[in-house]
Amino acid sequence: MKKPQIEFLRSLCEAITPSGWETEGQRLVADYVRPFADSVTLDCHGNLHAVLNPGAPVRVMLDGHCDEIGLMVQYVDDKGFVYVQPIGGINTQLLSGERVVFQGAKGSVRGVIGRKAIHLMTPKEREEGVKDISDLWVDIGAANAKEALDALPLGSAGIVESGWRELMNGLVSARAFDDRAGVFVVIEALRRLKGRKLNVAVHAVSATQEEVGLLGATTAAFGIDPQAGIAVDVTFASDDPGGQPKKTGVIKVGGGPVLG
């Protein structure tokens, strides 16, 4: 990939866009795609539609979702520790010790997820792991509940703050490749189609709220009423130590797209 495309993907991965709070990511997509789309609009569900050849009678919809799993502030105790509930399918076993960032009342609020120290756990507690997300708390440095709530009202949304990291052999890890990778692919497809003679209308959609039930894509599909659609999302690789090719088929990182 060329540098502008890499920087777009990187900035998209670093945007904070839990399901229902996708504005930051959608602004990035709109700014990037506008030079090579005939129209760029948002629908009533916050989905971004970038379209080429909009007047054609046959419509093709390309869909990737820009939202991600996240956390929502549920409760703050008297000491200012924050308790959260999941937005989408969170693996609670992986949360202990993670850094998080929330969209607070006056800007970003950072914290770290805590759990009872392993030295203080009973053997049974160690064996069971995290039974429920309410066993965890977020320390944002607040001295009391009022200070915490002034910065982070109930209902504030956030994400685990794990950013873009370049690995060996040209590989990259980043939070929310599910599904910023898909958004990147559909927008890149539109960019490459710019200037070509098309006999169909191409609708590249950066959809919202997939992680809580495919909500945005459903709205977008009803609005476009396409004759054909392609959804681009992530899947399981079978070439890591936990891979299960008997269930997933043979899927190798770098081995090309997967049809499902």
GUGUDO-263281 format. One record per residue (C-alpha): residue in one letter; x negated, y, z negated. Coordinates in steps of 0.2 Angstrom, whole numbers, padded with zeros to 4 digits. Layout:
BEGIN
pt rest: A; X: X; Y: Y; Z: Z
...
! end
This chain:
BEGIN
pt rest: M; X: 0000; Y: 0000; Z: 0000
pt rest: K; X: -0005; Y: 0018; Z: 0003
pt rest: K; X: -0008; Y: 0030; Z: -0012
pt rest: P; X: 0009; Y: 0039; Z: -0010
pt rest: Q; X: 0018; Y: 0023; Z: -0011
pt rest: I; X: 0008; Y: 0017; Z: -0026
pt rest: E; X: 0011; Y: 0033; Z: -0035
pt rest: F; X: 0029; Y: 0033; Z: -0032
pt rest: L; X: 0031; Y: 0015; Z: -0039
pt rest: R; X: 0020; Y: 0020; Z: -0054
pt rest: S; X: 0030; Y: 0035; Z: -0058
pt rest: L; X: 0046; Y: 0025; Z: -0056
pt rest: C; X: 0040; Y: 0012; Z: -0068
pt rest: E; X: 0035; Y: 0025; Z: -0081
pt rest: A; X: 0052; Y: 0033; Z: -0081
pt rest: I; X: 0063; Y: 0030; Z: -0096
pt rest: T; X: 0079; Y: 0023; Z: -0089
pt rest: P; X: 0089; Y: 0011; Z: -0100
pt rest: S; X: 0106; Y: 0006; Z: -0093
pt rest: G; X: 0117; Y: 0021; Z: -0094
pt rest: W; X: 0103; Y: 0033; Z: -0095
pt rest: E; X: 0095; Y: 0032; Z: -0077
pt rest: T; X: 0095; Y: 0051; Z: -0073
pt rest: E; X: 0076; Y: 0052; Z: -0075
pt rest: G; X: 0072; Y: 0038; Z: -0063
pt rest: Q; X: 0086; Y: 0043; Z: -0050
pt rest: R; X: 0078; Y: 0061; Z: -0049
pt rest: L; X: 0062; Y: 0053; Z: -0045
pt rest: V; X: 0070; Y: 0042; Z: -0031
pt rest: A; X: 0079; Y: 0057; Z: -0024
pt rest: D; X: 0064; Y: 0068; Z: -0023
pt rest: Y; X: 0054; Y: 0054; Z: -0014
pt rest: V; X: 0067; Y: 0048; Z: -0002
pt rest: R; X: 0074; Y: 0064; Z: 0003
pt rest: P; X: 0062; Y: 0068; Z: 0017
pt rest: F; X: 0066; Y: 0052; Z: 0027
pt rest: A; X: 0085; Y: 0050; Z: 0023
pt rest: D; X: 0099; Y: 0058; Z: 0033
pt rest: S; X: 0108; Y: 0060; Z: 0017
pt rest: V; X: 0105; Y: 0057; Z: -0002
pt rest: T; X: 0120; Y: 0057; Z: -0014
pt rest: L; X: 0125; Y: 0051; Z: -0031
pt rest: D; X: 0142; Y: 0042; Z: -0033
pt rest: C; X: 0153; Y: 0042; Z: -0049
pt rest: H; X: 0143; Y: 0029; Z: -0057
pt rest: G; X: 0126; Y: 0037; Z: -0055
pt rest: N; X: 0121; Y: 0026; Z: -0041
pt rest: L; X: 0109; Y: 0035; Z: -0028
pt rest: H; X: 0113; Y: 0032; Z: -0010
pt rest: A; X: 0100; Y: 0036; Z: 0003
pt rest: V; X: 0107; Y: 0033; Z: 0021
pt rest: L; X: 0101; Y: 0032; Z: 0038
pt rest: N; X: 0113; Y: 0034; Z: 0053
pt rest: P; X: 0128; Y: 0036; Z: 0042
pt rest: G; X: 0140; Y: 0037; Z: 0056
pt rest: A; X: 0138; Y: 0020; Z: 0063
pt rest: P; X: 0153; Y: 0008; Z: 0062
pt rest: V; X: 0143; Y: -0006; Z: 0055
pt rest: R; X: 0136; Y: -0003; Z: 0037
pt rest: V; X: 0121; Y: -0013; Z: 0029
pt rest: M; X: 0118; Y: -0011; Z: 0010
pt rest: L; X: 0101; Y: -0013; Z: 0003
pt rest: D; X: 0102; Y: -0013; Z: -0016
pt rest: G; X: 0089; Y: -0013; Z: -0031
pt rest: H; X: 0094; Y: -0007; Z: -0048
pt rest: C; X: 0084; Y: 0007; Z: -0057
pt rest: D; X: 0090; Y: 0003; Z: -0075
pt rest: E; X: 0081; Y: -0008; Z: -0088
pt rest: I; X: 0084; Y: -0016; Z: -0104
pt rest: G; X: 0082; Y: -0005; Z: -0119
pt rest: L; X: 0087; Y: -0001; Z: -0137
pt rest: M; X: 0100; Y: 0010; Z: -0145
pt rest: V; X: 0100; Y: 0018; Z: -0162
pt rest: Q; X: 0113; Y: 0010; Z: -0173
pt rest: Y; X: 0109; Y: 0015; Z: -0191
pt rest: V; X: 0096; Y: 0025; Z: -0201
pt rest: D; X: 0093; Y: 0021; Z: -0219
pt rest: D; X: 0090; Y: 0033; Z: -0233
pt rest: K; X: 0071; Y: 0032; Z: -0230
pt rest: G; X: 0072; Y: 0036; Z: -0212
pt rest: F; X: 0069; Y: 0019; Z: -0204
pt rest: V; X: 0079; Y: 0017; Z: -0188
pt rest: Y; X: 0089; Y: 0001; Z: -0184
pt rest: V; X: 0093; Y: -0003; Z: -0166
pt rest: Q; X: 0104; Y: -0014; Z: -0155
pt rest: P; X: 0099; Y: -0021; Z: -0138
pt rest: I; X: 0105; Y: -0013; Z: -0122
pt rest: G; X: 0105; Y: -0028; Z: -0110
pt rest: G; X: 0096; Y: -0045; Z: -0113
pt rest: I; X: 0082; Y: -0041; Z: -0125
pt rest: N; X: 0070; Y: -0055; Z: -0131
pt rest: T; X: 0069; Y: -0051; Z: -0150
pt rest: Q; X: 0055; Y: -0063; Z: -0153
pt rest: L; X: 0043; Y: -0051; Z: -0143
pt rest: L; X: 0048; Y: -0035; Z: -0152
pt rest: S; X: 0038; Y: -0035; Z: -0168
pt rest: G; X: 0024; Y: -0022; Z: -0167
pt rest: E; X: 0029; Y: -0015; Z: -0151
pt rest: R; X: 0028; Y: 0004; Z: -0148
pt rest: V; X: 0044; Y: 0012; Z: -0142
pt rest: V; X: 0050; Y: 0029; Z: -0136
pt rest: F; X: 0068; Y: 0036; Z: -0137
pt rest: Q; X: 0077; Y: 0050; Z: -0128
pt rest: G; X: 0079; Y: 0061; Z: -0143
pt rest: A; X: 0089; Y: 0076; Z: -0147
pt rest: K; X: 0075; Y: 0088; Z: -0143
pt rest: G; X: 0064; Y: 0077; Z: -0132
pt rest: S; X: 0055; Y: 0060; Z: -0133
pt rest: V; X: 0053; Y: 0052; Z: -0150
pt rest: R; X: 0040; Y: 0038; Z: -0152
pt rest: G; X: 0040; Y: 0025; Z: -0165
pt rest: V; X: 0034; Y: 0007; Z: -0169
pt rest: I; X: 0044; Y: -0008; Z: -0173
pt rest: G; X: 0041; Y: -0016; Z: -0190
pt rest: R; X: 0045; Y: -0032; Z: -0198
pt rest: K; X: 0041; Y: -0040; Z: -0215
pt rest: A; X: 0023; Y: -0043; Z: -0216
pt rest: I; X: 0018; Y: -0061; Z: -0213
pt rest: H; X: 0009; Y: -0062; Z: -0230
pt rest: L; X: 0026; Y: -0059; Z: -0239
pt rest: M; X: 0036; Y: -0071; Z: -0229
pt rest: T; X: 0042; Y: -0088; Z: -0235
pt rest: P; X: 0036; Y: -0103; Z: -0225
pt rest: K; X: 0054; Y: -0105; Z: -0218
pt rest: E; X: 0054; Y: -0086; Z: -0213
pt rest: R; X: 0038; Y: -0089; Z: -0203
pt rest: E; X: 0045; Y: -0104; Z: -0195
pt rest: E; X: 0061; Y: -0097; Z: -0190
pt rest: G; X: 0055; Y: -0081; Z: -0182
pt rest: V; X: 0066; Y: -0066; Z: -0179
pt rest: K; X: 0084; Y: -0072; Z: -0181
pt rest: D; X: 0092; Y: -0056; Z: -0177
pt rest: I; X: 0087; Y: -0039; Z: -0171
pt rest: S; X: 0093; Y: -0031; Z: -0187
pt rest: D; X: 0078; Y: -0040; Z: -0196
pt rest: L; X: 0068; Y: -0027; Z: -0187
pt rest: W; X: 0066; Y: -0008; Z: -0190
pt rest: V; X: 0058; Y: 0007; Z: -0181
pt rest: D; X: 0047; Y: 0018; Z: -0190
pt rest: I; X: 0046; Y: 0035; Z: -0182
pt rest: G; X: 0037; Y: 0044; Z: -0196
pt rest: A; X: 0053; Y: 0052; Z: -0203
pt rest: A; X: 0053; Y: 0055; Z: -0222
pt rest: N; X: 0071; Y: 0053; Z: -0224
pt rest: A; X: 0088; Y: 0049; Z: -0215
pt rest: K; X: 0091; Y: 0068; Z: -0211
pt rest: E; X: 0074; Y: 0071; Z: -0203
pt rest: A; X: 0076; Y: 0055; Z: -0193
pt rest: L; X: 0094; Y: 0059; Z: -0187
pt rest: D; X: 0090; Y: 0077; Z: -0183
pt rest: A; X: 0077; Y: 0070; Z: -0170
pt rest: L; X: 0086; Y: 0054; Z: -0166
pt rest: P; X: 0105; Y: 0054; Z: -0167
pt rest: L; X: 0115; Y: 0038; Z: -0168
pt rest: G; X: 0117; Y: 0031; Z: -0150
pt rest: S; X: 0101; Y: 0038; Z: -0144
pt rest: A; X: 0093; Y: 0026; Z: -0131
pt rest: G; X: 0075; Y: 0020; Z: -0129
pt rest: I; X: 0063; Y: 0007; Z: -0122
pt rest: V; X: 0048; Y: -0002; Z: -0126
pt rest: E; X: 0033; Y: 0009; Z: -0121
pt rest: S; X: 0022; Y: -0003; Z: -0111
pt rest: G; X: 0015; Y: 0006; Z: -0096
pt rest: W; X: 0007; Y: 0003; Z: -0080
pt rest: R; X: -0009; Y: -0008; Z: -0081
pt rest: E; X: -0020; Y: -0013; Z: -0067
pt rest: L; X: -0026; Y: -0031; Z: -0068
pt rest: M; X: -0039; Y: -0041; Z: -0058
pt rest: N; X: -0037; Y: -0045; Z: -0039
pt rest: G; X: -0026; Y: -0031; Z: -0035
pt rest: L; X: -0012; Y: -0036; Z: -0047
pt rest: V; X: -0002; Y: -0024; Z: -0059
pt rest: S; X: 0009; Y: -0026; Z: -0074
pt rest: A; X: 0022; Y: -0014; Z: -0080
pt rest: R; X: 0037; Y: -0012; Z: -0090
pt rest: A; X: 0053; Y: -0013; Z: -0079
pt rest: F; X: 0047; Y: -0021; Z: -0063
pt rest: D; X: 0064; Y: -0028; Z: -0066
pt rest: D; X: 0070; Y: -0020; Z: -0056
pt rest: R; X: 0059; Y: -0004; Z: -0051
pt rest: A; X: 0051; Y: -0017; Z: -0039
pt rest: G; X: 0068; Y: -0019; Z: -0030
pt rest: V; X: 0071; Y: -0001; Z: -0029
pt rest: F; X: 0054; Y: 0002; Z: -0022
pt rest: V; X: 0057; Y: -0011; Z: -0009
pt rest: V; X: 0074; Y: -0005; Z: -0003
pt rest: I; X: 0067; Y: 0013; Z: -0002
pt rest: E; X: 0051; Y: 0008; Z: 0007
pt rest: A; X: 0062; Y: -0001; Z: 0019
pt rest: L; X: 0072; Y: 0015; Z: 0023
pt rest: R; X: 0056; Y: 0024; Z: 0025
pt rest: R; X: 0049; Y: 0012; Z: 0038
pt rest: L; X: 0066; Y: 0013; Z: 0047
pt rest: K; X: 0065; Y: 0032; Z: 0049
pt rest: G; X: 0063; Y: 0037; Z: 0067
pt rest: R; X: 0069; Y: 0020; Z: 0074
pt rest: K; X: 0084; Y: 0018; Z: 0085
pt rest: L; X: 0097; Y: 0010; Z: 0074
pt rest: N; X: 0114; Y: 0003; Z: 0079
pt rest: V; X: 0119; Y: 0001; Z: 0061
pt rest: A; X: 0121; Y: 0013; Z: 0046
pt rest: V; X: 0108; Y: 0008; Z: 0032
pt rest: H; X: 0113; Y: 0012; Z: 0014
pt rest: A; X: 0098; Y: 0010; Z: 0002
pt rest: V; X: 0105; Y: 0010; Z: -0015
pt rest: S; X: 0096; Y: 0013; Z: -0032
pt rest: A; X: 0110; Y: 0006; Z: -0043
pt rest: T; X: 0114; Y: 0009; Z: -0061
pt rest: Q; X: 0118; Y: -0003; Z: -0076
pt rest: E; X: 0114; Y: -0019; Z: -0069
pt rest: E; X: 0107; Y: -0025; Z: -0085
pt rest: V; X: 0124; Y: -0024; Z: -0093
pt rest: G; X: 0135; Y: -0032; Z: -0080
pt rest: L; X: 0131; Y: -0027; Z: -0062
pt rest: L; X: 0141; Y: -0012; Z: -0065
pt rest: G; X: 0133; Y: 0001; Z: -0053
pt rest: A; X: 0131; Y: -0011; Z: -0038
pt rest: T; X: 0149; Y: -0016; Z: -0039
pt rest: T; X: 0155; Y: 0003; Z: -0038
pt rest: A; X: 0142; Y: 0006; Z: -0024
pt rest: A; X: 0148; Y: -0009; Z: -0014
pt rest: F; X: 0166; Y: -0004; Z: -0015
pt rest: G; X: 0162; Y: 0014; Z: -0010
pt rest: I; X: 0151; Y: 0008; Z: 0005
pt rest: D; X: 0162; Y: -0007; Z: 0010
pt rest: P; X: 0147; Y: -0015; Z: 0020
pt rest: Q; X: 0148; Y: -0028; Z: 0032
pt rest: A; X: 0131; Y: -0035; Z: 0026
pt rest: G; X: 0122; Y: -0033; Z: 0010
pt rest: I; X: 0105; Y: -0038; Z: 0003
pt rest: A; X: 0101; Y: -0037; Z: -0016
pt rest: V; X: 0082; Y: -0036; Z: -0021
pt rest: D; X: 0078; Y: -0041; Z: -0038
pt rest: V; X: 0064; Y: -0051; Z: -0048
pt rest: T; X: 0064; Y: -0069; Z: -0051
pt rest: F; X: 0053; Y: -0083; Z: -0060
pt rest: A; X: 0036; Y: -0088; Z: -0054
pt rest: S; X: 0032; Y: -0106; Z: -0055
pt rest: D; X: 0013; Y: -0104; Z: -0055
pt rest: D; X: 0011; Y: -0098; Z: -0073
pt rest: P; X: 0008; Y: -0110; Z: -0088
pt rest: G; X: 0027; Y: -0109; Z: -0092
pt rest: G; X: 0033; Y: -0111; Z: -0074
pt rest: Q; X: 0046; Y: -0125; Z: -0070
pt rest: P; X: 0046; Y: -0128; Z: -0052
pt rest: K; X: 0059; Y: -0142; Z: -0054
pt rest: K; X: 0071; Y: -0128; Z: -0059
pt rest: T; X: 0065; Y: -0113; Z: -0049
pt rest: G; X: 0057; Y: -0121; Z: -0034
pt rest: V; X: 0039; Y: -0117; Z: -0029
pt rest: I; X: 0037; Y: -0098; Z: -0032
pt rest: K; X: 0019; Y: -0091; Z: -0032
pt rest: V; X: 0014; Y: -0073; Z: -0037
pt rest: G; X: 0008; Y: -0065; Z: -0020
pt rest: G; X: 0017; Y: -0079; Z: -0010
pt rest: G; X: 0030; Y: -0068; Z: -0002
pt rest: P; X: 0048; Y: -0064; Z: -0005
pt rest: V; X: 0060; Y: -0077; Z: -0012
pt rest: L; X: 0078; Y: -0080; Z: -0005
pt rest: G; X: 0092; Y: -0085; Z: -0016
! end
